[in-house]
Amino acid sequence: MHLLDYGVILAYLVFTVGLGFYFGRNQTRKEFFAAGNSMGWLPVGLSVMATLFSSNSFVMYPSIAYGSGLRIWLFLVAISLMAPIILWVFIPIYARLNCQTAYEYLERRFHVSVRSLASGLFIFLRIGWMASATYAASVVLANVMQVSQVSVIVVLGIVSIFYTMLGGLRAVMWTDVIQFFIFTLTIILTLGLILNQTESGISGVISTYFEGRSNVLVDFSPSMTLEYGSLALLFGLFLEGLSAFGADQVAVQRYISAKSERTSQIGFMINIIGMWTVVPGLLAIGIGLYSHYHQFPEEMVSVLATELNGELPDWRTDAADGGKGMTVPEYYESYPQYVAEDVRALNLQDQAMPQYVRLHFPPGVVGLFLVALMAAVMSSIDSGIHSVTTALMVDFRDRHFAHWKPENNKIEVLQDRALVVLIGALSIFLACNVGDMGDVFAIGKKVTAGFGGPLLAVFILALFFKNTTTRGVMVGTLSGAIITISLMYAAPDWFSVWFWPIGFGLTMVIGLIVSVLTKSDQSSSAEEPLTFWNVIWGRYKNKDERE
């Protein structure tokens, strides 16, 4: 790294801390948690995307394109299909019921126990997600900067906690906006450098990538173990997107911060447009990296040598050539045709981008690339710890321990900030210990699917099934989460995205069955339940009566 790179990184970190100080003046509870309900569509939309896109995605998409094909592009199809449900169901519900958290609606629909259960699932989901997202980017950052992953995680975590603690939601959202533009610019520059340094041009890059590959764009084979199978991606990522953008406090908190329902809806569409811009760019980077290393396989030899620690893999020592008497670097330099195959076999495709950055990026651009990754990490951390703090304060302290809530605003804000620090410290600790669960894509799905699928099912049961009972939702949610997590250990070879429809489907089926069996236990009420149709119809009915 050049001195210029360190200067770019330092400037970015100082700027984000400065935002925390700037927005930290005259904080109130409403300002800290909801940015005074005054945010416009641009910060709402770009903050939603920067937060939920995360460092996982920044590392994941080029890695998948390099090692497994382009079938992950179906993510864009999945989120486009679920977008109308977010626009016309979830956002109107939260806006018209004036909810402080997503889970407040569930208490009004069922019972406080359902609110507490759903909020608890969100807290576990989001803390696990923060840890995996932080870990994913720290792999690349540590590799390029030649420092330990732990030091990267700790430094970025401390900076993120600091400006979140000071500036609340407004600081988090405007930082996310800046972070979005930083990593979008970096994607464009990275892709430009890769294409500029290739000798074969765009057509050569594309032909090299597709040569000898099959089912690159789609593969509808009905298999539970097929990585990035199209069926799993369409069903699983549709449900994951619906959960992330509709039932997750991270996104809901941004909708609540908006000036109006319409502002939230426009912001959400900005988020979708951003996804359609950024994801293809990242996939194109993966295509470019594959073509580059196909032309210069020797550049990945050092990555293999580091991973193998001096010993060739079994499938090479048993081969006809054997590599007897050769060191690992000597072997792959003698047989370069095996480099790409073994990189994928050893799950080292996550190292393709950092290796390219280290070898080919000019001074200053290396720093910008690292800042983009830092931005992705910090957008994951700041939004995660802030939304978890909101859920703990609003759904648990205020609801169950109201006598703990101070009347003095300064003490209230001090308590909120203290909890931000505690949640942040826990997330940093977990991020330092999450690496044994698999590659970055599997990590992200494993730590969220067990809770995210059942959490989404709770909202679908509440919104669209009038006769669902509190007991049915509670039994279905707990059973769905427990069975899904158990299956992750019982069937480790299943593609991780399948656990989203599994968790969602189990919760729906069990919840509906138990609701039918326990409907007589539910106390009668003259009021209609707060399903989606009743909320919307009631809104317009009241409007007509006023007119």
ZAVEXVEX-994315 format. One record per atom (N, C-alpha, C): x, y, z; residue in one letter. Coordinates in steps of 0.02 Angstrom, whole numbers, plus 50000, padded with zeros to 5 digits. Each point is the difference from the previous one (the first is absolute). Last residue first. Example, Ala and Ser with C-alpha at 12.3 -4.5 7.8 and 13.67 -1.06 7.14 Angstrom:
<sites>
506424988850354S 500425005950003S 499615005550037S 500154971449996A 499555005950000A 500455006050000A 
</sites>
This chain:
<sites>
467255065450255E 499775004149944E 499235000750000E 501044986550162R 500205006950012R 499755004649945R 499684976849977E 499565002650051E 500175007350015E 501364988149850D 499355001449970D 499525003150051D 502114992750074K 500085005849957K 499335002049970K 500134980450125N 500045005950044N 500055006449958N 500064979849885K 499345000950030K 499995006350043K 502034992749907Y 499595003449951Y 499295001250026Y 501494988350139R 500295006749985R 499545003849953R 499504977450049G 499835004550055G 500255007049988G 500604983249848W 499285001649994W 499795004950055W 502214991750009I 499915004249941I 499275002249993I 500504985050174V 500365006350011V 499885004849942V 499134978349983N 499625004050048N 500355006750015N 501054984249857W 499395002649969W 499615004450049W 501964988850077F 500155005149951F 499375003249972F 499694990150239T 500304997449939T 500135005749952T 499214998950251L 500365004849958L 500384996549944L 497614991750121P 500734999950008P 500345004749950P 497525005050098E 500314996049948E 500765000150010E 498215003250204E 500415003349951E 500274995149949E 498704993750191A 499575003449953A 500405003349944A 500694977350138S 500085007350001S 499555003049947S 500694975350151S 499625003549949S 500095007550008S 501854981150069S 499445003850026S 499655003849944S 501344976749972Q 500105007249992Q 499385003750022Q 500184976149989D 500325002750060D 500075007649997D 499154986549819S 499505000650053S 500285003050064S 501424994949814K 499595005949987K 499485001050054K 501824982749962T 499935004050061T 499545006049991T 500564983949824L 499864995850059L 499875004150063L 500595010749795V 499364996649991V 499824996150063V 502115010149996S 499475005150004S 499314996949992S 501924986649968V 499885001250072V 499455005350009V 500664995649779I 499704994050030I 499835001250073I 501165017049883L 499314999449978L 499654994050031L 502315003350046G 499605005450027G 499274999649981G 501564984849906I 499884998550071I 499565005450031I 500655003649777V 499584994050005V 499834998550073V 501475018449954M 499335001149973M 499544994050012M 502284998150059T 499655004550045T 499285001349976T 501434987249863L 499844996450062L 499595004450047L 500835009949801G 499464995249988G 499804996250062G 501865015150009F 499375003649987F 499414995149994F 502184991050021G 499795003450062G 499345003649993G 500894990149805I 499864994850050I 499755003350064I 500755013749820P 499324997349991P 499824994650050P 502205008650026W 499505005450003W 499304997449987W 501944986249980F 499745000450068F 499525005950009F 501234995149795W 499404995950010W 499705000750070W 502105010049932V 499415004049986V 499354996050008V 502234989950023S 499775003950058S 499365003949987S 500684975949895F 500175006949983F 499655004750050F 500684975250075W 499475003649964W 500225007149987W 501284983950127D 500145000549929D 499465003649961D 499944994850241P 500475005449985P 500155000849925P 498174989050164A 500104999749928A 500485005549978A 499484997150230A 499864993149977A 500154999349925A 500205021250108Y 500524995450026Y 499904992949975Y 498435016449941M 500645002649978M 500584995550021M 497774996050075L 500144997449934L 500675002549972L 499205008350207S 500204993050007S 500184997049933S 499105021750005I 500695000150025I 500264992950009I 497755002249935T 500455002549948T 500734999950022T 498304994350156I 500094994849949I 500495002249946I 499425015850167I 500384994450029I 500134994649948I 498655018649939A 500695002050011A 500424994250026A 497674996649968G 500345001249937G 500735001750009G 498634997750192S 500124993549968S 500385000949935S 499325019550114L 500524996450038L 500174993449967L 498245012349903T 500645003649995T 500564996350035T 497754991650013G 500284999449934G 500695003249993G 498795002150203V 500234993149990V 500324999349932V 499055021050047M 500564998650046M 500284993049989M 498085006749878V 500605003749978V 500594998350045V 497904991050059G 500244997149937G 500645003349976G 498905008850189R 500334993650016R 500274996849936R 498745019649976T 500635001450034T 500384993650014T 498314999149795T 499985001550072T 500695001450027T 498575001749748T 500604997950035T 499975002150073T 498385004549816N 499854995550056N 500624997350035N 500065015149806K 499575003150050K 499924995650062K 501915003249813F 499614994350025F 499615002350061F 501585014349879F 499554997249949F 499574994150024F 501665013750134L 499725004649950L 499444996949959L 501274987650169A 499645005650031A 499625004149948A 501394982149930L 499434997450037L 499585005650030L 502015006049898I 499524997749949I 499384997150033I 501775006650140F 499685005849970F 499494997949947F 501304983250103V 499585003250050V 499615005849970V 501654989149870A 499374996350003A 499525003150052A 502235008349980L 499575002249945L 499324996650003L 501584992950156L 499805006950014L 499555002749945L 501004978349974P 499445000250048P 499765007150015P 501894998649858G 499424996849970G 499414999850047G 502095008550081G 499685004449953G 499384997049967G 501504988250157F 499565004750032F 499595004149950F 501564983449927G 499654996750055G 499515004550036G 501455008249823A 499434996049977A 499614996950057A 502105013250025T 499365003649995T 499404995649984T 502334992750023V 499865003850062V 499345003849996V 500794987049813K 499914995750058K 499795004050062K 500575011249796K 499354996649997K 499884995850062K 502085011749976G 499445004750003G 499334996650001G 501954986749973I 499975003050067I 499395004550005I 500504990749790A 499694995250046A 499945002950071A 501135013049839F 499294999349982F 499654995450048F 502345003150022V 499625005850021V 499264999649983V 501294977150046D 500165005949960D 499525005750017D 500314983150200G 499984999049928G 500185006349962G 500024996350247M 499354997649977M 499974998749925M 501805009350157D 500014992849990D 499364997249968D 500525024050066G 500324997549939G 499974992649988G 499265016550183V 499504997049957V 500304996249941V 500925014450193N 499974992850011N 499514996349953N 500435024350017C 500684997350005C 500004992450004C 497975012250000A 500315000549934A 500704997150000A 498805001950205L 499754994549958L 500335000149931L 500525017850147F 500254993650028F 499784994249956F 499145021149948I 500724999649983I 500294993450024I 497795004850061S 500054998549928S 500724999449978S 499555006950223L 499814993049989L 500084998049927L 500345022550055A 500544995950026A 499864992649991A 498305015549942G 500575000349954G 500574995650022G 498165002750143I 499824995849942I 500574999949949I 500305014250186L 499984993050021L 499844995349942L 499955023649964V 500684997750012V 500014992550018V 497915010549976V 500334999649935V 500714997250008V 498805005250193L 499794993649972L 500304999049930L 500385020550110A 500344994750036A 499834993149970A 498865019149920R 500694999749976R 500404994550034R 497795004050072D 500004997549931D 500714999349973D 499725009950211Q 499874992850003Q 500004997049929Q 500205023350016L 500604996850028L 499924992550003L 498155013149938V 500484999649945V 500654996750024V 498375003750165E 499754995349949E 500504999149944E 500415016350163I 500144993350027I 499774994749950I 499535022349947K 500724998949999K 500184993150025K 497735007450009N 500224998449932N 500754998549997N 498294995850212N 500495004949977N 500294998049932N 498544985950120E 499625005749975E 500465005449972E 500464972350008P 500095006450036P 499575005549968P 499644972550019K 500095005449952K 500055006750035K 499554978450105W 500715001449990W 500125006049953W 497834990950048H 500245003850057H 500755001549996H 498854986149840A 499885007149989A 500265004350058A 500234975649908F 500315003150059F 499935007649995F 499084985849831H 499984995450058H 500275003150064H 499885012449789R 499374996150003R 499954995950064R 501935013749946D 499415004450006D 499354995950010D 502054987849971R 500025004350059R 499355004150008R 500074985649808F 500114996450064F 500005004850060F 499685007249769D 499594993950005D 500084996450067D 501225020649951V 499295001149987V 499584993850013V 502414999550031M 499725005450039M 499245000549992M 501224983949873L 500074998550072L 499665005450042L 500095003249765A 499564994450018A 500034998550075A 501495016349915T 499305002349996T 499524994550022T 502274994449980T 499895004350058T 499285002550002T 500654988249811V 499954995450057V 499885004050064V 500425012249806S 499334997049997S 499904995050057S 502135010649980H 499485005050013H 499314996850001H 501884986949943I 500005001450071I 499465005250017I 500244994149771G 499834994350041G 499965001750074G 500745016249842S 499284998849995S 499784994250044S 502325004849989D 499635005750030D 499254998849999D 501464983549899I 500075000550073I 499555005550028I 500144996949765S 499704994150031S 499995000750076S 501075016349873S 499285000749989S 499634994050029S 502354999850004M 499745004750050M 499245001249990M 501204985949847V 500024997250068V 499645004650049V 500285007849782A 499524994650001A 499964996750069A 501625016649964A 499335003049999A 499474994650004A 502224993249979M 499875002650067M 499305003050004M 500724993249791L 499864994250043L 499875002250072L 500635016749852A 499354997349979A 499814994050042A 502135009350030V 499495004350030V 499314997449981V 501824989549900L 499954998150070L 499485004350036L 500465005349777F 499694993450004F 499914997850073F 501175019849960L 499295000949987L 499634993450003L 502344999750021G 499695003050059G 499265000949991G 501234992649817V 499994994750052V 499665002750063V 500415015249832V 499424995849983V 499954994150048V 501845013750033G 499415004150006G 499374996149985G 502234991249890P 499935003550064P 499405004750000P 499784979649831P 500495005450011P 499895003250069P 499444973649927F 499705006650010F 500545005350013F 500424975749967H 499895004149940H 499735007050013H 500544981250163L 500504999549947L 499945005449946L 498504997950192R 500685000450026R 500525000449944R 497714996549948V 500115006850026V 500725000850021V 499314978749936Y 500065004449942Y 500145007250023Y 499604984050165Q 500634998549968Q 500115004749940Q 497935000850117P 500565003250036P 500684998749969P 498104989449895M 500005007449995M 500575003150040M 499714976350010A 500175002249932A 500035007649995A 499394985350193Q 500655003349999Q 500185002949932Q 498014986950051D 499955006450036D 500665003949998D 499814977849913Q 499805005249953Q 499905006850033Q 500664977150087L 500425005950007L 499805005549951L 499364975250055N 499565005550020N 500395006550012N 500754977949914L 500195001950068L 499615006150025L 499634991849781A 499934994150043A 500165001650073A 500335016649831R 499284998850013R 499914994150048R 502185004749933V 499755005950035V 499274999050018V 501024984049864D 500144999050072D 499805006250041D 499755000449762E 499604994550027E 500094999350076E 501345015649879A 499305002350006A 499564994650031A 502284994049959V 499935005450048V 499285002050010V 501034983249847Y 499644997850060Y 499845005850048Y 501295001849793Q 499314998549983Q 499594997850060Q 502415004750002P 499555005850011P 499274998649983P 502284986750057Y 499344997849976Y 499495005650010Y 502255003850058S 500114994949950S 499354997649968S 499975015450176E 500345003449945E 500154995149943E 499064991850199Y 499505003749962Y 500325004149944Y 501444987350141Y 499514995549969Y 499525004049956Y 501595011450134E 500314996849941E 499494995749963E 499335010350205P 500085004849944P 500294996849938P 499824985850190V 499345002149975V 500085005249944V 502054983950024T 499645004150048T 499335002049969T 501304977049930M 499875007049984M 499695003650060M 500554976049982G 500605004050007G 499905007449985G 498184984749901K 500504997650049K 500625004549999K 497735000149882G 500345005750028G 500544998050049G 498224987349858G 500194999350070G 500335006050031G 499044990949774D 500635003850005D 500265000050071D 497924989649960A 500544996549964A 500665003650006A 498275003650199A 499975000549927A 500604996649969A 499545003850238D 499804993549973D 499984999949924D 500525019750122T 500534995250017T 499834993049973T 498395017349975R 500595001349958R 500554994950015R 497955000150122W 499834998449930W 500575001649952W 500175005150235D 500014992849987D 499874998449926D 501135023750060P 499384996550017P 500024992749978P 502295012850067L 499524999749945L 499364996550022L 501755014150158E 499784993349983E 499475000249945E 501045019850108G 500544995549981G 499804993049979G 498415017650068N 500534999650051N 500514994649984N 497855008549892L 500204993050006L 500584998950049L 499125022149950E 499454995950025E 500244992950015E 501515015249898T 499845002150068T 499484995550032T 500534996749773A 500564998050043A 499875001850073A 498465007049833L 499974992750012L 500544997850048L 500065022349933V 499404998950041V 499934992650016V 501705006449853S 500175001950069S 499414999150047S 499704996449766V 500404994850031V 500175001650072V 498805013449829M 499634997050055M 500404994650036M 500835011749807E 499865005250050E 499614997250060E 500544987449799E 500555000350049E 499885005150055E 498564996649804P 499864995850059P 500545000450053P 499155014249788F 500605000450043F 499894995850064F 498345000049828Q 500585002149959Q 500645000150040Q 497994995250108H 500074994849949H 500615001549956H 499355015850158Y 500384994550030Y 500054993949954Y 498725018749925H 500695002250014H 500424994250028H 497674996849964S 500375000349937S 500745001850012S 498575000250185Y 500084993149975Y 500415000049935Y 499405020850092L 500524996650040L 500124992949975L 498245012649903G 500655002649981G 500574996650037G 497784994750058I 500154997449933I 500705002349978I 499195008650203G 500164992950006G 500174996949933G 499245022250001I 500684999650030I 500214992750007I 497815004249931A 500475001349946A 500724999850025A 498284998450157L 500054993849962L 500495000849942L 499515019150126L 500404995350039L 500074993349964L 498615016349901G 500705002350001G 500454995250037G 497644996349998P 500334998249937P 500735002249996P 498815006650197V 500104992749995V 500304998049932V 499375023250044V 500604997750034V 500144992549989V 498025011249909T 500615003349975T 500634996750028T 497804993550066W 500074998249930W 500615003349968W 499455005450224M 500184993049996M 500134997949927M 499165021750040G 500704999350020G 500254992949996G 497725004249965I 500395002549943I 500754999450015I 498544995150176I 499964994849948I 500415002049939I 499805016050174N 500404994350022N 500004994449947N 498605018449968I 500695002049989I 500474994350019I 497764997150050M 500134999049929M 500705002349981M 499285003850221F 500084992849988F 500144998649926F 499515022150065G 500654997950023G 500134992649987G 497875008749957I 500485002449949I 500704997850019I 498344995250156Q 499904996049940Q 500495002149945Q 499945012550202S 500274993350011S 499964995749937S 498975021149996T 500735000750001T 500344993350010T 497665001150018R 500215000649930R 500765000649995R 499015000150214E 499954993449969E 500265000249929E 501015018950151S 499334997649985S 500034993049972S 501935011750086K 499505005250010K 499294997449992K 501994983050079A 499815004249942A 499465005050017A 500954982150143S 500345006550004S 499785004849945S 499234977350012I 499705004050054I 500315006950003I 500884984149850Y 499345002049977Y 499685004750052Y 502034990550059R 500095005149949R 499335002449971R 500044982350154Q 500205006150035Q 500125005749951Q 499564978149920V 499395003350025V 500175006650035V 501764985749924A 499665003549945A 499405004050026A 501164987750161V 500505004249966V 499675004049944V 498794983350123Q 500005006650029Q 500505004749966Q 498714979149883D 500635001350035D 500025007250024D 498344988949856A 499924997850069A 500605001450043A 499835006249761G 499335000850028G 499944998650073G 502014998149857F 499735006649986F 499325001250031F 501214979150031A 500475005550013A 499695006849991A 498724980349950S 500155000550072S 500445006050015S 499554995049777L 499385002150031L 500095000850075L 501804991449875G 499895007049986G 499375002750033G 500454977050017E 500505003850038E 499915007549989E 498654985349876L 499805000250070L 500505004050042L 500534996949774F 499365003750004F 499795000750072F 501844986649956L 500185007150000L 499375004449997L 499724976249993G 500345002050061G 500145007550003G 499004990149804F 499564999450059F 500345002950062F 501265000249800L 499385003649989L 499554999850062L 502054987850003L 500115007249999L 499355003949992L 499984976149990A 500165002450068A 500075007650001A 499704989949791L 499394999350040L 500115002750071L 501854999049850S 499535005549984S 499364999650042S 502454991850086G 499484997549956G 499465005349991G 502204999950127Y 499725005249959Y 499524997249947Y 501224980750102E 500165006850019E 499735005049949E 499074974950068L 500295003949945L 500125007250023L 498904982450130T 500715001150012T 500335004149946T 497674992750003M 500105003750062M 500735001950011M 498604996049760S 500484997150047S 500065004450061S 498854998849751P 499664999550066P 500454996650052P 500635015749775S 500024993150025S 499704999850069S 500335019149839F 499394998450037F 499984992750022F 501725020749919D 500024992850009D 499414998050044D 501245022949854V 499464996850037V 500134992550005V 501705014849916L 499495004950016L 499434997150040L 501864986549927V 500305005950031V 499465004850024V 500174976049897N 499515002650048N 500255006250037N 502024988549894S 499304998649984S 499555002850055S 502705003149886R 499545000250057R 499304998249975R 502015002949860G 500044993950040G 499544999950060G 500345023649903E 500304994249968E 500054994150049E 499265022950052F 499484995149984F 500294993649970F 501445018450061Y 499604998250058Y 499524994449984Y 501315009549827T 500424996150045T 499594997550060T 498965014849850S 500094993449969S 500424995450044S 499725022750068I 499374996350004I 500074992949972I 501855014849985V 499854998550070V 499384995650006V 500575008449788G 500444994650021G 499894998050072G 498815018449913S 499764993849968S 500444994150020S 500645021650075I 499384997750033I 499774993449970I 502605004349976G 499425004149993G 499384996950032G 502394992249993S 499514997149954S 499385004249989S 501915003650155E 500245000649931E 499474997949949E 499855011850259T 499954993649964T 500205001149927T 499865017550166Q 500614996150005Q 499964993349965Q 498165015650014N 500555003649968N 500644995849999N 498064992050112L 499904999849928L 500585003549963L 500015000550236I 500054993049977I 499954999749924I 499675020950104L 500704997950003L 500084992949973L 497805008750019G 500385003449948G 500734997949998G 498604992250172L 499834996849937L 500395003149942L 500255009950211T 500284993250000T 499874996549934T 499025021450037L 500735000449989L 500324993149997L 497695001150050I 500125002449932I 500755000349985I 499354994350219I 499814994649953I 500155002249928I 500275016150168T 500534995050001T 499864994249953T 498365016850033L 500575002649963L 500564994949996L 498204994450136T 499785000049930T 500565002649955T 500305000450234F 500114993449971F 499724999349930F 499805021250108I 500704997850000I 500074993149969I 497855009250033F 500345003149943F 500734997949997F 498734992350184F 499734997349937F 500375002949940F 500485008550214Q 500304993549989Q 499764996849935Q 499025020150073I 500685001249977I 500354993449984I 497884998450094V 499955003049934V 500705001249971V 499844992250222D 499834994849951D 499965002849929D 500275015050177T 500624996349989T 499894994549950T 498145011750069W 500405004149954W 500694996949988W 498544988850151M 499725000249933M 500425004249952M 500624998550231V 500054993549968V 499765000449927V 499735019050137A 500714998949983A 500094993449963A 497865004450082R 500165004849947R 500734999249978R 499174987150185L 499794997649934L 500185004849944L 501495003450215G 499364996749993G 499844998349928G 502035011150110G 499545003349953G 499344996749990G 501844992150155L 499935007350004L 499415002649960L 500544976849999M 499845001950069M 499885007550005M 500774991349797T 499314998050011T 499775002250069T 502255003149939Y 499575005049967Y 499264998150007Y 501584985350104F 500095006950024F 499525004849966F 500154976949935I 499645000950064I 500035007350021I 501254994149812S 499284999649986S 499595001250063S 502364998750021V 499805006149965V 499255000149987V 500894980450096I 500045005650047I 499785006549967I 500174980549865G 499444999650047G 499995005950048G 501794997549851L 499405002349965L 499394999850046L 502044991950089V 500065007149984V 499365002549966V 500134976850051V 499985004150061V 500025007449983V 500244983949825I 499334999850029I 499945004850059I 502134997149903V 499545003549954V 499315000450030V 501614987550116S 500145007250006S 499545004049954S 499884976449989V 499745002550064V 500115007550007V 500904988149815Q 499295001249994Q 499725003150064Q 502595004249937S 499564994750024S 499275001949991S 501825009449827V 499925000450072V 499524994550021V 500675008049769Q 500504995750034Q 500005001250075Q 498585009349815M 500395004350044M 500554996250037M 498494988649853V 500315005349961V 500475004150044V 498764982750103N 500434997149948N 500385005449962N 498345005750161A 500614997550033A 500504997449949A 497895007149921L 500385005650027L 500664997750030L 498464983649925V 500315003649945V 500445005650026V 498794987850158V 500434995349965V 500395003749945V 498285011050119S 500655000250034S 500504995249968S 497715001249930A 500435005249972A 500685000350033A 498444983950080A 500094999149928A 500475005249971A 499285001150230Y 500524995049988Y 500164999649925Y 498215013550065T 500645003050021T 500574995249986T 497834992149963A 500165005249951A 500675003350016A 499144983950152S 500204996949937S 500205005249948S 499175007650209A 500634996450010A 500254997149934A 497885010450004M 500545004950008M 500684996550005M 498084986549997W 500135002949935W 500575005150003W 499214990550201G 500374995149960G 500185002649932G 498675013550134I 500674999650030I 500424994949962I 497755002349936R 500405005749980R 500704999950031R 498394982750052L 500165000149928L 500495005649984L 499154998850219F 500474994649987F 500225000049927F 498345015450057I 500635001750034I 500534994649988I 497794996449918F 500365005149962F 500685001650032F 498574985650116L 500274996749940L 500405005049958L 498845008850184G 500574995950021G 500334996449942G 498025011949962S 500555004650011S 500634996350023S 498034987549976A 500245002349935A 500595004850007A 498954992350198L 500324994549965L 500295002349934L 498745015550124S 500644998650034S 500384994449964S 497815005349925R 500465005649988R 500694998550029R 498314985050048V 500204999249931V 500495005649981V 499015000850212S 500474994449997S 500264998949929S 498285016250050V 500685002450014V 500514994449997V 497844997549850H 500115000650072H 500715002350010H 498595001449777F 499934994050041F 500035001650074F 500055017749836R 499644994749963R 499864993950043R 501255018350083R 499335002549987R 499584994949961R 502264995250043E 499645000350064E 499285002249988E 501445000049816L 499824993250019L 499644999750068L 500905020749912Y 499404997849963Y 499774993150024Y 502045008650079E 499435003150034E 499354998049966E 502144994749910Y 499694994850043Y 499455002850044Y 501425013149850A 499604995349960A 499584995550045A 500625023650101T 500384994349975T 499544995649959T 499145020150068Q 500695001750015Q 500484994549979Q 497465006849892C 500404995550042C 500705002950013C 497715006849887N 500475004350036N 500434995950049N 498254993649833L 499924998350071L 500505003950044L 500015002849765R 499325001650021R 499864998150073R 502164995549895A 499855007249998A 499325001550030A 500714977449977Y 500405003550051Y 499835007450002Y 498934987049834I 499824997650067I 500375003950053I 500535004049769P 499375003050023P 499794997850070P 501964989849906I 500095007250014I 499355003350021I 499904976849937F 500385001350061F 500075007450016F 498764993849799V 499774996550059V 500375002450062V 500435007949774W 499295000850009W 499714996250060W 502415000749935L 499735006649984L 499285000850023L 501144978950019I 500275004950047I 499665006849990I 499434983249851I 499744998350066I 500265004950052I 500785001449774P 499315002550009P 499714998650069P 502234991549945A 499955007250011A 499285002550007A 500904977149948M 499735001450066M 499885007550012M 500904991949793L 499354996950010L 499705001650068L 502185007249948S 499525003849959S 499304997150008S 501824989250103I 499825006150036I 499525004349960I 500764979749900A 499644998650062A 499805006550035A 501365001049807V 499324998049982V 499594999250064V 502265004050027L 499675006149975L 499284998549980L 501374982150067F 499855004250057F 499625006349978F 500984984749846L 499294999150015L 499785003650063L 502274998049924W 499655005849972W 499254999550013W 501624982750052I 499805004450055I 499655006349974I 501054983449859R 499304998550018R 499755004550056R 502214997849874L 499625006250007L 499284998950021L 502424985050050G 499565002149946G 499595006150019G 501754989050138S 499404995849993S 499545002149944S 502215010650073G 500054992850014G 499414995849980G 500245024549963Y 500654997049984Y 499964992450006Y 498135012850064A 500085000249927A 500664996649980A 499595002350230I 499544995149970I 500094999849924I 501235016350117S 500234993350019S 499574994649967S 499395023049980P 500574998249958P 500254993050013P 498225006850141Y 499814999649929Y 500594998749953Y 500305002850246M 499674993949978M 499894999749925M 500925018950128V 500484994549992V 499684994249963V 498655018450047F 500585002849966F 500524994749986F 498094994950133S 499855000349928S 500605002549961S 500154999450235N 499914993249975N 499925000249924N 500015020250120S 500664997649980S 499984992849976S 497715014949983S 500514997850048S 500664997949969S 497445005749956F 500464997349950F 500634997450035F 498345011250124L 499834993049988L 500424996949945L 500395023050062T 499984996050060T 499904992649984T 499965016549828A 500674999550027A 500024995350061A 497875004949903M 500424995849958M 500704999050029M 498485014150113V 499744993250000V 500464995549959V 500475022749996S 500194997150064S 499754992850005S 499415012949813L 500714998149997L 500234997050065L 497735007949988G 500144994749951G 500724997750000G 499355018050144V 499634993950017V 500204994449953V 500875021749959P 500334996450054P 499634993750021P 498955012249826L 500684998149981L 500374996650058L 497765009250026W 500024993649965W 500714997849983W 499655015950217G 499744999949932G 500114993349965G 499685006850276M 500464998349947M 499654999749932M 499205004450239S 500095005649954S 500424998449939S 499354990250236N 499514998749946N 500025005449946N 501584997950188G 499485005050002G 499464999149948G 501784984250040A 500245005949963A 499465005349995A 499944978750129A 499605000849939A 500205006149959A 501094992550212F 499714993849974F 499665000849932F 501055018650118F 500494994550003F 499734993849965F 498615019250026E 500545001349952E 500474994049997E 498304999550160K 499714999549933K 500525001149946K 500675002650226R 499834993049985R 499734999349929R 501625020250026T 499424997950040T 499864992849983T 502225018949971Q 499644993749988Q 499404999250046Q 501835018349947N 499295000850018N 499584993849982N 502284998249887R 499805005750040R 499244999950012R 501344984549860G 499904998250070G 499775005750045G 500664999849760F 499304998250011F 499854998350073F 502245006149939Y 499555005149971Y 499274998550016Y 501724984550061F 500005006050042F 499495005249975F 500284980749869G 499714998350065G 499975005950047G 501105002249794L 499284999949991L 499654998350066L 502354999049995G 499765006850000G 499255000549990G 501074979149981V 499975002050070V 499745007250006V 500384992149785T 499424996650029T 499935001750075T 501895008549883F 499385003149976F 499394996750032F 502154991150041V 499925006450035V 499335003249980V 500624980449887L 499834998550069L 499895006450040L 500735002149775Y 499324997250004Y 499794998850073Y 502205007149955A 499535005449986A 499284997550007A 501764984350019L 499965004350058L 499485005549990L 500464985849817I 499664996450054I 499905004550061I 501265008449819V 499304999349981V 499604996750056V 502345001550027G 499685006550006G 499264999849983G 501344980849970Y 499875001250071Y 499665006750011Y 500694995049783D 499454995650020D 499825001050074D 501875011349911L 499385003049976L 499404995750020L 502194992150039L 499815005150049L 499345003349981L 500344975449909H 500355006449993H 499765004850054H 500114971549988M 499595006050000M 500435006250000M 
</sites>
